[in-house]
Amino acid sequence: MEEQEFLNFNLNFNLRDKKSSKPSLIYSVVSWKGRQYKISTGMKVHPDQWDKCKQICKIDSSLNMLSNKNNRIANNKIKETLLAFSELKYFLCQKENIKYEEFYSILKSFLNPNLKTKKVYKNMESATLTILRHIDKGSQSENSKKIYRGNINTFREFLKNSHIEDKWENITKETIEKYQKYCIDQHEIWTTTNNKIDFIKNILKDIDEIDKIWDYTKSRIDKVKRIPCKLSNKELHELQLALSENDIKTLYNIDNLSEEEIEIRDIFILQTLVGQRIGDMRKVCDGSIYINDNNSTITITQQKTHESATIPLFPLTKELLKKYKSGFKYIDTSLKKDQDKINTSIKNIAAQAGLTTLQTYIQQFGYNREEITKRMCDRIHTHTARHSFITIMCMFNVPKEDVIIATGHTDTKMIDKVYLHLKDEDKRKKVEKSFSNLNSHIFGGLENNNANEDNISVSNIKNKQSLNKDEIEEAKKVLTFLGADIYEYIELNDIDKLNRLLYGKYERKLLDLGVEFEAIKKIYNARNSTLKEKSEALRELINNLKNK
């Protein structure tokens, strides 16, 4: 039976640069058989005078006479293009089996027959030099441009080593596939190679559409396939190291560092406390922040995404912000060379702190999976701090919607991955913590029992509850001594929540009395001391201050 066939074919108009402060080119964007083709109309409009919904330029009494005149001319061209598009539809309905390569020429002949033809290769400069000039004309940040130039210089080196002449006629699908293999042969991580190829494809497409110096469609570069991922979701997650709260404490407690190393260590610790990218850390300390009314959060605008992030101020965060209120002395976190210095130094500092446990994970190089074993310290870099912040917040059951407010993410997709791929031990602790305080005769009394979990006895539960009761009473007495409002804790029967409240009260009270955080930290980190002994030490510290 003969099947029906319909022409899936539509036209929209888009601006070349929607954010430009200058007039931007209007493009006809045609979708045909799952692909998009762009043809310049030759008309321009100020982005703020373009009506995206109506797909026309605005003509309004609020605009000056010249703008209305220019916009009227552009609208007439848009009407002509729409009429030509209708004729093109009729033409295509009369034809069969039109190839992709033919379609662009047909499209151009209908929508803009006067479009300038491509320049000849022999009169042009080298391909990579043209690309570099195009990058320089872009509106990206200087840091981004530096990365782009590095990618093109790597591509240029490949052309030279492969004895391929740096001409536009050689920029083809075959050349890009050879470049992909060249990157793989350098034992590159698969994502790095994919990013390089994607960048080359995108910038070449951009150049073709803007400068009309080379035919992207005929080059068939869009046919180059990405390297597929051969790692499981769990293996992908294990590529990112997240430090635990104890790991962070260990780093912060290390002594015998130079002044520069202390600053680098503190920057990293501060990163784990605020969850920001390294490039934004200078903003956190240079006065580019908004301190909210209750002094419990700060707000910054992130450099990369221009999103705002509202960051919680933990006691240690306040201490470090106070320490570096005049900015950093040795490190400029916005500079790539200083970011590299942090990455190198923090590995050495972590090694000195004893974070040297061997860790094994799977990495993909090109198409091959390889097992890698490294010391924990050798896996630490600046992004580890941001990932650690997110993971720890997840462990403490902070809602995902609140975490993204602090990190500046626009959705919870990345946070969802962290929740999904917590370590088995972390998942166990998280479940135990979440369900341990259920107020129910049947579902209450959950405890961590590493013995036979099928034989939880009533007597064990009672013993555990009795022990917790003593600790709870002790914690409440200390809170009373510290002058805490009774409504804050009178109904709390969770020792973990009481301890967090307790530590918060200690820190605020002692810091207000002028005690350095280092002195508080030594009491907190006394591993062989009980909570009662720590409480007594803190009481003694407060009494000594009162008697001075």
N, C-alpha and C positions, 0 to 999 in steps of 0.2 A: 504494500500500500504506500502511495506517495505521501511524504510528510510535509507539513506546512513549514514555511520558513519566513521569518520576519526580519526586517532591517533594524538592528539595535544600534541607533545612531543619534547622537545629540550634540548640541552646541551650547557653550557657556562663554562668558567673557570674564577675564581676570586681569588684574594689574600686575605688571612686572615687579614692582616694589610697593607693597601696601603701606609701608612705614616711612616712605621717603617724604622729605619736606619739599621736594621738587616734583614737577609733573612726571608721571610715570606712564610708560607705554601700555596700551590696552591690547591684550592678546585674545584671539579667538582660540578657544580650547575645544577641540573636537574629540569625542570618544567614539571609537569604532572597533568592534570585535575585541573588547577588553584592553585596548591601548589608547593612550592620549597623544594627540598631535597639537602643537601650538603654532599658530600663524599670526604674525604681527599685523594689526590693522593699520599701522603707520600713524595712529592717532595717540595723543597723550591727554592726561587729565591729572589735576591735583588729587591725591588720594582722598582728601577730606571732601572732595566734590563728586565722588563716585558713589552711586546708589547700588550697593551689591544686590539687594533684593530685586529691584526693578531692572538691573543690568543696563543702566544708562547713566549718563553724566547729569548732574543736577543743574537745573536752570531755575534761578530763583531771584527775587527782587533784592535779597540780602547780598547777592554777589555783584561784583562790579561789571561794567559793560563788556570789558575785554574777556573776562572769564565766561560770561554767558555766550558770547560770540564763539569762543573756542569750543565750548561744550556743545553748542548747537551743531557745529561742523562735525565734531566727533560723533554725535548722535546720528547724524545723517549717514555717516560711514557705517555705523552699527546697523542701521536699517538696511543699507545696501548689502552688508554681509549676510544679514538674515534672509534677504531675498535670494542671494546667491546660494545660500545653504539649502533653501528649498529646491532650487534648480539642481543642485548637486544630488539631493536625495532622489529626485526623479531620474537623473542620469544613472545613479548606482542601481536603481531598481531594474534598469534595462540591461545591466551587465551581470556577468557571472564570473566567479573565481578571480576576483581582483587581488593581486598579491600586495603584501604590506609595502614592498619597495615601490610599487607603482602608485599606491594610494596617496602618498605625500605629494607627489607631483600633480596628481589630479586635484587634490585638495587646494594646493597653492594656485592652480590655474583658475579655480572657481572663486575662491575667497579673496585672493590678492595677486592677480596676475602680474602686477607691476613690482612685486617683491624682488629686491636685488638678488642677483645670482651669487653663488659662492666665489670667493676670490681664488685665483689659481695658485697652486702650491709653490711654484718656482719663485714667485715674487714675495713669498712670506718668510718671516723669521722662523727660528726653530719652534717646534710645537711646545716644548716645556717652557721656553722663554715667554711665549704668548700666554700660557697658563699662569705663570708667575706674575705677569703684568695684570692679568685679570684679578688675581688674588689681591694685589696691591690696591686695586680700585674698589674693592669690596668694602662693606660697612661693618665687617666683623671687628672684634677687639684685636689689639696688637698681639696678645697671647695666642689667640686662635689663628691669626695669620702666620705666626711663627711656626705653629704645628703644621699648617697647610703647606708652607714652603718646604718644611722638612720632608713631608710626604712626596712632594714633586721632585725634590733633589734625590731622594731614594729611587724614584722612577727613572730619573735621568741617568743615575749611576747604572741601573739595570740595562738601559738602552745601550750605554757605552760598553759595558762588559759583554753584552750579547751581540755586539757589532750590528745593531739596528740603527739606521740613520734617524736622527731626531727631526723627522719631517711629518707633517700632518697625514700624508698618504700612507704612512706606516702605523698610524694610530687606529688599529683595527681590533676586532674580537680575538684574532689569533695572537696579536701582540700582548693584549691584556691577559690572556690565558697563560702565555709564557711568563709574564710578570708574576702572576699568581704562583706558578710552579717555582719561580726564582725565590719568592718569599718563603715558600714551604721548605725549599732546600736550605734556607738559612736557619732552619729549626725554630720557626716562629710559632707562637701560640695561635691556634686557628682563628680566634676572634680578632687578633691583631691583623692577620692577613685579610680577613673579611672586611674589616674597617678600612684598610688601605684600598682595596678594590672598590668598595662602595664609594669612597671619596673620589677616586679617579673617575668612576662612571658618572657621579653626580656633577662634578665640576666640568667634565667634558660636555655633558648635556646642557649645562648652563651656558657654556661658551657658544655652543652651536645655536642656541636660541637667541642669544644676544648679539653676537658679533657676526654671525652668518659667514664664518670662515671655513666651515668644515661640516660634513653631513653626518650627524650622529646616527640617524636611522640606517643609512647605507653601511656604516661601519659595523653594525650588528653587535656593538659592545654590550647592549642591554641583554644579550643572550648568554653572557658569561655567568656561569652558575657559582653560587656561594658554596663554601665548604660546609657540609652538613655537620651538625653537632652529634657526637657519638657518646656523650656523657649523659648519665641519668640525672634527674632533677636533684637527687640527693648529692651526687658527685659534683654537680655544678655549685650547689650551696657550700659544700666543703672546701671549695676553692677560696672562699672568703673566711678569713680568721676573725673570730670575735673573742675579745679578752673577757674574762670573768671579773667580777668585782674584786676578788682577791688578787688577781693578776695586776689590776690597776693600782691597788694598795701597795703591792710589792714594788712596782715601778716608782711610786711616789715616795717610798721610804728609803730608797737607795741613797747612800752617802758617797763621799769622795769623788764628786764630779766637779769639773771646771765650771766657771760662771756661764759660759756659753752652753755647756751640756745641761746645766740646770734649767736654763731658759728653754732649750729644746724639749727637755723632759716635761716641763710645765706646760708648754704649748700643746704637747700631745695629750697630757692629762686633761687640760682644759677642753680640748676637742672631744674627749670621751664624755665630758660633763655637759657640753652644749650641743653635741651632735651635728656640728657644721662642717662644711668642706674646708680644707686647709686654706684656700684662697680667701675665705671670709673671716679668718681668725683675726686679721688685722683690724677689721671693723669692730670686732667684739671689744677690742682694747683701745681704740683710738678716738673714742667719743662719737662714733657714727651709730650709736645705739639710742633707742628710746627706752628709758627706765620707767616702767609702769608704776602707777600711784602707790601700790602697797609694797613696792620694792622686792617683789617675789618673782618677777619675770622681766626680761628685756626683749626688745623687738629690733631686728635688723632686716635690711633688704639685701637679699643674696645677689652676689655679683653675676653668677652664671645664668640664673633663671629670672632674676628681678622679682622673685616671689618674696613675700615677707615671712619671717620665721619668728615665732614668739617662744622664747627659751626660758625654761624654769631655772631659777637661781638657787642651787643647792648651797649649803654653807661653805663647802670647799670652793665652789665656783666664785662666791663672793670674796673669799680669801685671796684667790689667784687674781681676780679682777682688781682688787685693792693693791696687790703686789705690783701689778703691771699697769697701773692707772695712767702712767706716762708713756705707755707703749713698750714695745720690745727693743732691747738694746742691740742685740747681735743679729736678729733674724727679721727679714721682711717676708712675711708669709705669702705675699702676692707675687713674688718673683720665683720663676721656675728654678733658678740655681739654688735658692735658699730652700725651696721645697725638696729638691734633691738632697741637700745637706741634711735636712730633718730625717729623710728616709734612711740615709746612711747612718746617722748618729743614733737614731732611736733603736736600731738593731744592736749596736754596740752597747748602749745603755741597758737594753733588755737582757743582753747576754751577761753583763755585770750583775744584774739583779737576779740572775739564776733562772730566767725563763728560757730554759734550754731543752725542754722535753722534746724528744723526737716525735714528729708527726708525719703520717703517711697519707697521701691523697692521690687522686688520679687527675692528670692533666692531658689535654689533647694538643698535639703538635701536628699541624697539617691534618692528615686523615688518620693519624695513628694515636692510640691511647698509650700513655706511659705512666708508670707508678713512680711517684716522687717522694723522697723522704728528706725532710729538713728539720732543723731545730725551730722551735716556736719563734724565737727571737729573729730568725732570718726571714720569717714570713710577715713580720710587722712592718707596716708603712702607714702613711697619714690617713688613708681611707679606712684602715683598720679601726681607728678611733671612732669614726662616724658609725661604722657598722656595729661596733661594740655598744655604743649608746643605744641604738635601736634594739639590739638583741636583749640588753639588760632591761630596757623599759618593757619589752614583751614579757620577760621573765617575771617582772613585778606586776604583771596584769594591767599595765597602763593601756587604756583603749587605743586601738589603732588610729581612730579619728583624732585623738589628742597627740599621738606621736607625730603624725604628719604636720600638725600645726607647729611643733617644735623643730622638725627637720626641714620644713619648707617644701615637702613633696605636695603635688597637686592631687594625688589620689593614693590609695592604700595598696596598689599593686605590689610595690617592692616590699612593703611591710608584710603583706600577706605571705610572701615567700619566706620571710624570716620566721613567721609563726608556723608555717608548714614544715620547715626543715630544722627545728630545734633538735639538739642531740637527744638521744633516748633518755639519758640521765636527767637532762633539763626538762624534758616532757614529763617525766615521772614526778620531779619536784613540783612542777607547775600544777599538775593535776592534784597532788597531795595538798598543796597549799590552798588551791581553789575550793576543794571539797572538804577540808578538814573541819570547818566551822559550821557545817549544816546543823541547824537546830531541829533535829529529828531523833526520835527514839530508835528508828530503824536505820536511817541513813547517816546519823551522826556518829562521832567518835572514830572517824577514819584516822589511822596512824601508819607510820612507816615501819613495817615489820619485815625484815629481811629473812626471817625464818619461814616456816610453812604458812603462807598467807591464807590458806584455806582454814586454818585453825586459830582464828583470832578469839581469844577468850575474854569474857567479861571482866575477869580479875585484872588482866593486862590493861584494859581500857581504864579501869578505875585507878590503877597505880599511876598511869600516865596523867590522868586528870588531876590526881592528888599532887603530883610533882609540878604540873603546870600551875595549880592553884597557889602554891607557895611562891613561885616565881612571879606570878601576877600580882600577888599581894605586895611583894618586895618592890616591884616596879612602881606600883601605885604610891607606896610610901615615899620613894625617891622623888616622884613627880610632885607630890604634896610639898616636900622639902624645898623643891626648886620653885615653888610658887605657881605651879600650873593651875589653870582654871579647872575646877572639879568636873565641869560638864564635858571637858575634852576627853576624859578617860573613865569616868565612873561606870559607863556601860560597856567598856572595852574588856573582853575576856580572851583576847588573842595576844599571846606573849610577843609575837613578832611585831604586831602593830604597836604595842606598848613600848617595845624597845626602840622602834623607829621614832616614836614621839619623844621618848626619853633622851635619845641622842640629840634630837633636834633641840630640845630644851637645854641640854648641857651646852651645846655649841653656841646657841644664841646668848645664853646667860654669861658664859665664860668669855666669849668674844666681846660682849658689851662691857665686861669688867676689865678688858685690856689684855687677856691672856692670848699669847700667840697660838695659832692653830697647831704648831708642831708639838706643844706641850699636851694639848688635848689628844692629838693623834697617838702619842706614846702610850697614854692610858688606854685608849681604845684598842690598840694593837698588842697589848700584853696578852700573849696567847695562853699563858698558864694561869691567868687570873679569872676568877668567877665574876659573874655580874655583880655580886655583892661586894667583892673586893674592889672592882672598878668603881662602884658607887661610892665606897668609902674613900677611895683615893680622890675622887672628884669632889666629894664633900670637904675633905681636908684642904684641897686646893682653893675652894671657894672661901672657907673659913679663914685661911691665911690671908687671902686678899682683903677680906672684911676687916681683919685686925690691923692692917697696915695703916 
